[in-house]
Amino acid sequence: MTLLAAFDVVGTPVPQGSMKHVGGGRIVPSNALALRRWRKAVAAAAAEAYDEPEPYDGAVVVDCVFRLARPKSRRKAGPFPSTGADGDKLLRAVNDAITGIVITNDARVVDQRSTKVYADVPTLPLYEGAYVAVHALDDRSSDAIVAELPCRTHLRAA
């Protein structure tokens, strides 16, 4: 895999996907203002990290580590938040924010991983945000991903 862009975003990660009806047949994200700010921060960091003149138009892998604030009620919990924002909704906001900057379309994302950690973990920066890495897939890395699929034995038998 070839690294296309890797960047750190400072700010409160905001999930994308929950909608609310505001009347007149209009449906908007339930957290529209915060989501707009988060996506703008991600897009700015992505634009600074990506050096190419055009977005990449091939298959990519996106890895994100989201650093979230630890609620007072979870002071004795481990380093990983098992409540709060869904990892897939956090990824959705990042994928949409990098579209048109790093990648041509978020449909180009063929593999993605999100990890949520509390921002106060000693080995990480002590602020909320996200670390994002976008890799281009080549034939060798595609073969490796397929080889690691849990259902690969069933696929070969069919």
Backbone as a chain_set.jsonl record, in Angstrom:
{"seq": "MTLLAAFDVVGTPVPQGSMKHVGGGRIVPSNALALRRWRKAVAAAAAEAYDEPEPYDGAVVVDCVFRLARPKSRRKAGPFPSTGADGDKLLRAVNDAITGIVITNDARVVDQRSTKVYADVPTLPLYEGAYVAVHALDDRSSDAIVAELPCRTHLRAA", "coords": {"N": [[0.841, -1.182, 0.0], [0.424, 2.235, -0.683], [1.116, 5.225, 0.921], [-1.078, 7.862, 0.825], [-1.956, 10.135, 2.202], [-1.455, 11.374, 5.478], [-2.571, 12.603, 8.491], [-3.19, 14.775, 11.3], [-5.982, 15.77, 13.14], [-7.272, 18.37, 15.022], [-9.759, 18.746, 17.41], [-13.206, 18.182, 18.356], [-14.29, 15.032, 17.569], [-17.015, 14.327, 15.451], [-19.913, 12.442, 14.879], [-21.495, 11.328, 11.827], [-24.67, 10.959, 10.456], [-26.999, 10.622, 11.996], [-30.223, 11.857, 11.746], [-32.682, 14.562, 11.714], [-36.052, 15.717, 11.599], [-37.074, 18.85, 10.46], [-39.319, 20.161, 9.752], [-41.609, 21.105, 7.116], [-40.946, 19.125, 5.319], [-38.224, 18.901, 5.363], [-35.138, 17.36, 6.139], [-32.412, 17.224, 8.246], [-28.976, 16.857, 9.359], [-28.741, 15.864, 12.769], [-26.865, 17.068, 14.309], [-25.903, 19.342, 12.966], [-24.391, 21.84, 12.942], [-22.071, 21.341, 14.543], [-21.096, 19.14, 13.144], [-20.527, 20.29, 10.641], [-18.418, 22.007, 11.351], [-16.5, 20.105, 12.238], [-16.067, 18.54, 9.917], [-15.011, 20.516, 8.263], [-12.608, 21.071, 9.587], [-11.314, 18.585, 9.288], [-11.154, 18.465, 6.488], [-9.461, 20.661, 5.992], [-7.063, 19.847, 7.239], [-6.556, 17.565, 5.715], [-6.174, 18.671, 3.155], [-3.844, 20.083, 3.562], [-2.061, 18.001, 4.02], [-2.11, 16.421, 1.72], [-0.432, 16.23, -1.261], [-0.857, 16.123, -4.002], [-2.147, 17.379, -7.179], [-4.682, 16.582, -8.01], [-7.497, 14.706, -6.728], [-7.14, 11.292, -5.599], [-8.046, 8.538, -7.636], [-8.619, 5.809, -7.192], [-8.866, 2.581, -5.536], [-8.92, 2.716, -1.983], [-7.635, 2.503, 1.408], [-8.736, 3.418, 4.578], [-7.646, 4.473, 7.674], [-8.4, 5.348, 10.955], [-7.79, 6.925, 14.067], [-9.586, 7.855, 16.677], [-9.602, 10.306, 19.108], [-11.199, 10.783, 22.016], [-12.974, 12.801, 24.422], [-12.851, 11.988, 27.871], [-15.613, 11.122, 29.74], [-16.751, 12.339, 32.949], [-18.065, 10.381, 34.339], [-16.786, 8.082, 33.598], [-14.241, 7.802, 34.67], [-12.718, 5.74, 35.81], [-12.671, 3.851, 33.903], [-11.285, 1.783, 31.271], [-8.901, 2.422, 28.547], [-10.417, 2.54, 26.219], [-13.306, 3.823, 24.736], [-16.441, 2.442, 25.087], [-18.91, 3.312, 24.723], [-20.978, 6.023, 23.553], [-20.238, 7.888, 20.586], [-20.722, 6.167, 17.486], [-18.279, 4.201, 15.855], [-18.43, 3.756, 13.083], [-20.019, 5.856, 12.2], [-18.432, 8.021, 12.856], [-16.311, 7.552, 11.099], [-17.692, 7.887, 8.698], [-18.116, 10.665, 8.577], [-15.45, 11.556, 8.312], [-14.703, 10.31, 5.889], [-16.443, 11.596, 4.064], [-15.507, 14.195, 4.37], [-12.911, 14.116, 3.287], [-13.4, 13.619, 0.674], [-13.072, 14.697, -2.621], [-10.787, 16.0, -2.014], [-8.621, 14.293, -1.084], [-9.514, 11.852, -2.075], [-11.539, 10.867, -4.904], [-14.154, 10.048, -4.562], [-16.161, 8.849, -1.905], [-16.908, 6.274, -2.238], [-14.714, 4.971, -3.123], [-13.407, 3.922, -0.993], [-12.417, 0.92, 0.163], [-11.68, -0.548, 2.309], [-11.722, -0.026, 5.755], [-10.885, 1.257, 8.987], [-11.652, 1.999, 12.299], [-10.588, 3.287, 15.385], [-11.383, 3.946, 18.667], [-10.291, 5.925, 21.285], [-9.692, 7.161, 24.595], [-8.782, 10.551, 25.069], [-6.986, 11.024, 27.069], [-5.104, 9.04, 27.33], [-1.876, 8.094, 28.179], [0.143, 7.706, 26.167], [-0.644, 9.072, 23.943], [-1.449, 12.163, 22.129], [-2.678, 14.747, 24.253], [-5.247, 15.765, 23.597], [-8.481, 16.215, 22.121], [-9.445, 14.755, 18.996], [-8.397, 13.433, 15.828], [-6.411, 10.964, 14.188], [-5.626, 10.394, 10.9], [-5.087, 8.158, 8.267], [-4.604, 7.572, 4.878], [-4.413, 5.168, 2.474], [-3.357, 4.066, -0.731], [-4.43, 1.302, -2.625], [-2.637, -1.394, -4.037], [-2.08, -4.138, -6.334], [-0.751, -6.185, -4.874], [-1.249, -5.526, -2.168], [-4.0, -5.671, -2.202], [-4.407, -8.407, -2.631], [-3.423, -9.358, -0.199], [-5.297, -8.336, 1.623], [-7.618, -9.693, 0.801], [-6.779, -12.299, 1.361], [-6.811, -12.259, 4.118], [-9.464, -12.2, 4.785], [-12.155, -13.312, 6.797], [-14.018, -15.032, 5.695], [-12.813, -16.28, 3.583], [-12.288, -19.019, 3.113], [-14.791, -20.04, 2.625], [-15.453, -18.661, 0.336], [-13.707, -19.709, -1.556], [-14.595, -22.319, -1.714], [-16.984, -22.166, -2.971]], "CA": [[0.0, 0.0, 0.0], [1.138, 3.502, -0.769], [0.5, 6.264, 1.736], [-1.48, 9.065, 0.093], [-1.989, 11.262, 3.142], [-1.59, 11.076, 6.902], [-2.699, 13.899, 9.141], [-3.825, 14.845, 12.608], [-7.021, 16.798, 13.202], [-7.577, 18.782, 16.385], [-11.162, 19.12, 17.565], [-14.079, 17.125, 18.853], [-14.837, 14.214, 16.489], [-18.476, 14.362, 15.406], [-20.453, 11.411, 13.992], [-22.414, 11.746, 10.77], [-25.637, 9.932, 10.107], [-28.269, 10.799, 12.686], [-30.971, 12.933, 11.103], [-33.909, 15.001, 12.387], [-37.016, 16.42, 10.748], [-37.205, 20.228, 10.924], [-40.553, 20.728, 9.225], [-41.647, 21.422, 5.69], [-40.35, 18.044, 4.552], [-36.76, 18.981, 5.405], [-34.417, 16.513, 7.089], [-31.032, 17.695, 8.351], [-28.239, 16.159, 10.423], [-29.156, 16.303, 14.1], [-25.754, 17.839, 14.87], [-25.439, 19.979, 11.732], [-23.359, 22.853, 13.145], [-20.843, 20.686, 15.009], [-20.629, 18.298, 12.039], [-19.949, 21.173, 9.637], [-17.115, 22.445, 11.881], [-15.587, 18.959, 12.253], [-15.704, 18.194, 8.543], [-14.151, 21.596, 7.765], [-11.291, 20.855, 10.189], [-10.74, 17.399, 8.634], [-10.832, 18.842, 5.111], [-8.287, 21.551, 6.014], [-5.887, 19.025, 7.551], [-6.33, 16.69, 4.558], [-5.64, 19.487, 2.059], [-2.464, 20.414, 3.9], [-1.235, 16.791, 3.985], [-2.134, 15.784, 0.405], [0.379, 17.072, -2.139], [-1.171, 15.963, -5.423], [-3.086, 18.39, -7.678], [-6.014, 15.994, -8.19], [-7.797, 13.615, -5.794], [-6.822, 9.938, -6.061], [-9.247, 7.92, -8.209], [-8.525, 4.358, -7.115], [-9.28, 1.979, -4.269], [-8.122, 3.17, -0.842], [-7.888, 2.031, 2.768], [-8.724, 4.551, 5.505], [-7.481, 4.123, 9.086], [-8.58, 6.511, 11.83], [-7.769, 6.781, 15.515], [-10.343, 8.977, 17.229], [-9.317, 10.603, 20.507], [-12.424, 11.369, 22.56], [-12.912, 13.26, 25.812], [-13.333, 11.002, 28.835], [-16.647, 11.685, 30.613], [-16.464, 12.197, 34.378], [-18.647, 9.123, 34.812], [-15.954, 6.961, 33.131], [-12.873, 8.074, 35.119], [-11.983, 4.514, 36.123], [-12.779, 2.923, 32.776], [-10.045, 1.57, 30.511], [-8.562, 3.447, 27.559], [-11.265, 2.499, 25.029], [-14.717, 4.133, 24.973], [-17.371, 1.466, 24.513], [-20.182, 4.014, 24.598], [-20.822, 7.285, 22.827], [-20.353, 7.906, 19.133], [-20.404, 4.956, 16.728], [-17.078, 4.307, 15.037], [-18.748, 3.844, 11.655], [-20.525, 7.205, 11.916], [-17.268, 8.903, 12.895], [-15.621, 7.33, 9.824], [-18.495, 8.465, 7.611], [-17.829, 12.104, 8.528], [-14.095, 11.715, 7.78], [-14.705, 9.938, 4.463], [-17.081, 12.67, 3.311], [-14.669, 15.396, 4.431], [-11.725, 13.991, 2.419], [-13.858, 13.474, -0.706], [-12.776, 15.879, -3.409], [-9.471, 16.506, -1.63], [-7.687, 13.163, -1.165], [-10.136, 10.832, -2.93], [-12.574, 11.437, -5.767], [-15.48, 9.665, -4.104], [-15.994, 7.97, -0.75], [-17.128, 4.894, -2.686], [-13.379, 4.416, -3.379], [-12.929, 3.305, 0.249], [-12.743, -0.497, 0.13], [-11.388, -1.098, 3.628], [-11.568, 1.07, 6.709], [-10.831, 0.841, 10.387], [-11.671, 3.097, 13.257], [-10.286, 2.949, 16.761], [-11.739, 5.035, 19.565], [-9.555, 5.911, 22.546], [-9.841, 8.397, 25.356], [-7.69, 11.476, 24.776], [-6.049, 11.136, 28.187], [-4.188, 7.903, 27.344], [-0.549, 8.725, 28.279], [1.011, 7.612, 24.986], [-1.249, 9.827, 22.844], [-1.601, 13.591, 22.411], [-3.713, 14.939, 25.271], [-6.334, 16.606, 23.118], [-9.438, 15.515, 21.267], [-9.189, 14.865, 17.573], [-8.273, 12.171, 15.097], [-5.293, 10.728, 13.285], [-6.192, 9.757, 9.708], [-4.132, 7.706, 7.251], [-5.269, 7.091, 3.662], [-3.465, 4.398, 1.66], [-3.793, 3.549, -2.024], [-4.23, -0.144, -2.756], [-2.084, -1.948, -5.263], [-2.486, -5.543, -6.47], [-0.214, -7.006, -3.785], [-1.954, -5.259, -0.917], [-5.365, -6.177, -2.376], [-4.339, -9.845, -2.405], [-3.237, -9.578, 1.236], [-6.576, -8.069, 2.291], [-8.514, -10.811, 0.491], [-6.279, -13.481, 2.074], [-7.144, -12.131, 5.538], [-10.914, -12.213, 5.001], [-12.569, -14.485, 7.574], [-14.867, -15.917, 4.894], [-12.103, -16.688, 2.374], [-12.408, -20.459, 2.858], [-16.114, -20.25, 2.05], [-15.441, -18.105, -1.006], [-12.998, -20.641, -2.443], [-15.357, -23.554, -1.847], [-18.187, -21.927, -3.8]], "C": [[0.885, 1.243, 0.0], [0.394, 4.549, 0.043], [0.191, 7.48, 0.873], [-1.437, 10.291, 0.995], [-2.129, 10.722, 4.557], [-1.601, 12.419, 7.615], [-3.421, 13.768, 10.476], [-4.81, 16.001, 12.586], [-7.291, 17.097, 14.667], [-9.024, 19.246, 16.432], [-11.958, 17.946, 18.077], [-14.626, 16.327, 17.683], [-16.368, 14.146, 16.588], [-18.96, 13.282, 14.444], [-21.396, 12.002, 12.959], [-23.391, 10.62, 10.506], [-26.967, 10.063, 10.796], [-28.969, 12.026, 12.117], [-32.177, 13.332, 11.956], [-34.757, 15.771, 11.388], [-37.209, 17.819, 11.309], [-38.459, 20.91, 10.384], [-40.456, 21.02, 7.747], [-41.003, 20.36, 4.82], [-38.835, 18.038, 4.543], [-36.201, 18.086, 6.492], [-32.967, 16.955, 7.065], [-30.305, 16.858, 9.395], [-28.61, 16.723, 11.788], [-28.086, 17.16, 14.77], [-25.098, 18.674, 13.775], [-24.301, 20.973, 11.953], [-22.029, 22.233, 13.566], [-20.244, 19.822, 13.896], [-19.949, 19.147, 10.967], [-18.555, 21.642, 10.084], [-16.085, 21.311, 11.824], [-15.129, 18.611, 10.839], [-14.799, 19.259, 7.923], [-12.738, 21.439, 8.311], [-10.58, 19.669, 9.538], [-10.301, 17.76, 7.213], [-9.589, 19.73, 5.062], [-7.007, 20.765, 6.289], [-5.54, 18.113, 6.379], [-5.697, 17.468, 3.412], [-4.177, 19.849, 2.31], [-1.54, 19.198, 3.74], [-1.126, 16.169, 2.598], [-1.486, 16.701, -0.617], [-0.011, 17.035, -3.614], [-2.193, 17.012, -5.885], [-4.519, 17.882, -7.821], [-6.246, 14.911, -7.142], [-7.486, 12.258, -6.433], [-8.106, 9.243, -6.503], [-9.143, 6.398, -8.247], [-8.983, 3.879, -5.753], [-8.344, 2.414, -3.141], [-8.553, 2.455, 0.439], [-7.767, 3.248, 3.673], [-8.64, 4.004, 6.93], [-7.593, 5.393, 9.913], [-8.466, 6.093, 13.291], [-8.433, 8.038, 16.064], [-10.026, 9.114, 18.711], [-10.505, 11.383, 21.065], [-12.228, 11.791, 24.011], [-13.49, 12.18, 26.723], [-14.4, 11.677, 29.715], [-16.296, 11.458, 32.084], [-16.988, 10.879, 34.926], [-17.8, 7.908, 34.446], [-14.499, 7.114, 33.566], [-12.071, 6.808, 35.385], [-12.055, 3.481, 35.002], [-11.432, 2.801, 32.077], [-9.854, 2.636, 29.444], [-9.516, 3.53, 26.361], [-12.723, 2.795, 25.368], [-15.612, 3.088, 24.305], [-18.781, 2.041, 24.438], [-19.936, 5.286, 23.803], [-20.956, 7.09, 21.337], [-19.967, 6.57, 18.505], [-19.165, 5.191, 15.875], [-17.385, 4.449, 13.558], [-19.298, 5.222, 11.289], [-19.409, 8.243, 11.987], [-16.486, 8.787, 11.591], [-16.368, 7.962, 8.66], [-18.21, 9.959, 7.461], [-16.442, 12.36, 7.93], [-14.069, 11.416, 6.286], [-15.345, 11.023, 3.613], [-16.215, 13.919, 3.28], [-13.468, 15.311, 3.495], [-12.097, 13.797, 0.95], [-13.659, 14.789, -1.454], [-11.424, 16.496, -3.081], [-8.424, 15.412, -1.795], [-8.208, 12.099, -2.112], [-11.257, 11.464, -3.752], [-13.974, 11.172, -5.246], [-15.301, 8.732, -2.911], [-16.356, 6.521, -1.066], [-15.802, 4.204, -3.007], [-12.794, 3.73, -2.149], [-13.386, 1.843, 0.255], [-12.467, -1.192, 1.467], [-11.175, 0.087, 4.556], [-11.574, 0.524, 8.122], [-10.873, 2.084, 11.248], [-11.379, 2.539, 14.638], [-10.64, 4.17, 17.594], [-10.954, 4.861, 20.859], [-9.872, 7.208, 23.284], [-8.593, 9.248, 25.152], [-6.672, 11.581, 25.908], [-5.129, 9.922, 28.327], [-2.763, 8.462, 27.262], [0.304, 8.695, 27.017], [0.481, 8.398, 23.793], [-1.238, 11.318, 23.15], [-2.797, 13.799, 23.347], [-4.798, 15.906, 24.819], [-7.239, 15.78, 22.212], [-9.077, 15.716, 19.802], [-9.113, 13.497, 16.924], [-6.969, 12.157, 14.319], [-5.859, 9.932, 12.126], [-5.059, 9.388, 8.768], [-4.912, 7.12, 6.085], [-4.205, 6.438, 2.79], [-4.122, 3.982, 0.346], [-3.508, 2.057, -2.069], [-3.546, -0.456, -4.081], [-2.456, -3.426, -5.282], [-1.999, -6.4, -5.314], [-0.974, -6.775, -2.486], [-3.401, -5.724, -1.009], [-5.405, -7.676, -2.11], [-4.204, -10.157, -0.916], [-4.538, -9.353, 1.999], [-7.547, -9.215, 2.046], [-8.08, -12.063, 1.251], [-6.643, -13.449, 3.557], [-8.638, -12.154, 5.816], [-11.321, -13.468, 5.765], [-13.367, -15.487, 6.747], [-14.14, -16.474, 3.687], [-12.214, -18.167, 2.083], [-13.766, -20.769, 2.232], [-16.181, -19.735, 0.609], [-14.763, -19.07, -1.988], [-13.79, -21.917, -2.679], [-16.536, -23.38, -2.795], [-17.901, -22.013, -5.273]], "O": [[1.952, 1.273, 0.613], [-0.811, 4.739, -0.125], [1.089, 8.06, 0.263], [-0.945, 11.35, 0.603], [-2.83, 9.739, 4.798], [-0.744, 13.268, 7.372], [-4.145, 12.807, 10.739], [-4.507, 17.079, 12.075], [-7.513, 16.184, 15.463], [-9.461, 20.04, 15.599], [-11.435, 16.84, 18.213], [-15.364, 16.88, 16.867], [-16.93, 13.936, 17.664], [-18.477, 13.204, 13.314], [-22.017, 13.041, 13.186], [-22.995, 9.465, 10.35], [-27.985, 9.653, 10.239], [-28.378, 13.101, 12.02], [-32.639, 12.565, 12.801], [-34.244, 16.392, 10.458], [-37.479, 17.974, 12.499], [-38.628, 22.118, 10.551], [-39.365, 21.164, 7.195], [-40.561, 20.65, 3.708], [-38.219, 17.267, 3.808], [-36.708, 18.049, 7.613], [-32.357, 17.053, 6.0], [-30.945, 16.218, 10.229], [-28.774, 17.933, 11.937], [-28.386, 17.902, 15.706], [-23.872, 18.708, 13.67], [-23.324, 20.944, 11.204], [-20.981, 22.562, 13.009], [-19.025, 19.779, 13.728], [-18.905, 18.76, 10.442], [-17.622, 21.67, 9.28], [-14.943, 21.522, 11.416], [-13.938, 18.411, 10.598], [-13.911, 18.93, 7.138], [-11.769, 21.65, 7.583], [-9.381, 19.736, 9.267], [-9.202, 17.4, 6.788], [-8.749, 19.564, 4.177], [-5.984, 20.994, 5.644], [-4.364, 17.907, 6.08], [-4.775, 16.971, 2.764], [-3.375, 19.912, 1.378], [-0.375, 19.346, 3.369], [-0.158, 15.463, 2.317], [-1.94, 17.828, -0.818], [0.474, 17.855, -4.395], [-3.006, 17.482, -5.088], [-5.464, 18.667, -7.76], [-5.294, 14.261, -6.709], [-7.562, 12.101, -7.652], [-9.133, 9.342, -5.832], [-9.538, 5.772, -9.231], [-9.432, 4.667, -4.92], [-7.128, 2.472, -3.321], [-9.645, 1.897, 0.542], [-6.816, 4.022, 3.558], [-9.458, 3.18, 7.34], [-6.953, 6.399, 9.605], [-8.976, 5.049, 13.696], [-7.907, 9.143, 15.932], [-10.164, 8.16, 19.476], [-10.78, 12.505, 20.637], [-11.419, 11.211, 24.735], [-14.487, 11.54, 26.39], [-14.12, 12.687, 30.36], [-15.617, 10.487, 32.418], [-16.423, 10.323, 35.867], [-18.066, 6.809, 34.933], [-13.605, 6.601, 32.892], [-10.853, 6.806, 35.203], [-11.553, 2.366, 35.145], [-10.544, 3.631, 32.277], [-10.564, 3.642, 29.435], [-9.44, 4.475, 25.574], [-13.319, 2.102, 26.192], [-15.537, 2.882, 23.093], [-19.733, 1.327, 24.122], [-18.801, 5.581, 23.427], [-21.702, 6.224, 20.879], [-19.012, 5.923, 18.934], [-19.017, 6.242, 15.25], [-16.69, 5.174, 12.847], [-19.064, 5.703, 10.181], [-19.437, 9.234, 11.258], [-16.047, 9.794, 11.036], [-15.754, 8.507, 7.743], [-18.079, 10.46, 6.344], [-16.276, 13.279, 7.129], [-13.487, 12.17, 5.506], [-14.835, 11.34, 2.538], [-16.187, 14.628, 2.274], [-13.042, 16.333, 2.957], [-11.226, 13.807, 0.079], [-14.036, 15.857, -0.97], [-10.962, 17.402, -3.776], [-7.461, 15.57, -2.545], [-7.439, 11.507, -2.87], [-11.849, 12.466, -3.349], [-14.882, 11.975, -5.46], [-14.385, 7.91, -2.905], [-16.131, 5.635, -0.242], [-15.764, 2.982, -3.149], [-11.787, 3.03, -2.254], [-14.58, 1.558, 0.339], [-12.963, -2.29, 1.718], [-10.533, 1.073, 4.192], [-12.173, -0.511, 8.416], [-10.218, 3.086, 10.962], [-11.855, 1.467, 15.011], [-10.246, 5.29, 17.269], [-10.953, 3.784, 21.455], [-10.263, 8.209, 22.684], [-7.482, 8.725, 25.072], [-5.604, 12.166, 25.724], [-4.442, 9.788, 29.34], [-2.471, 9.238, 26.352], [1.122, 9.593, 26.82], [1.103, 8.388, 22.73], [-1.04, 11.709, 24.301], [-3.807, 13.103, 23.237], [-5.218, 16.773, 25.586], [-6.818, 14.786, 21.62], [-8.479, 16.724, 19.426], [-9.694, 12.527, 17.413], [-6.488, 13.191, 13.855], [-6.504, 8.904, 12.336], [-4.174, 10.201, 8.501], [-5.781, 6.27, 6.279], [-3.219, 7.072, 2.415], [-5.291, 3.596, 0.316], [-2.463, 1.604, -1.602], [-3.846, 0.149, -5.11], [-3.082, -3.916, -4.342], [-2.74, -7.249, -4.818], [-1.304, -7.729, -1.782], [-3.979, -6.131, -0.001], [-6.317, -8.168, -1.446], [-4.804, -11.113, -0.425], [-4.848, -10.102, 2.926], [-8.225, -9.664, 2.97], [-8.929, -12.812, 1.735], [-6.771, -14.501, 4.184], [-9.043, -12.13, 6.978], [-10.886, -14.568, 5.425], [-13.387, -16.674, 7.071], [-14.775, -17.089, 2.831], [-12.234, -18.555, 0.915], [-13.872, -21.667, 1.397], [-16.879, -20.304, -0.23], [-15.212, -19.218, -3.124], [-13.667, -22.534, -3.738], [-17.027, -24.357, -3.36], [-18.806, -21.837, -6.089]]}, "num_chains": 1, "name": "protein.A"}
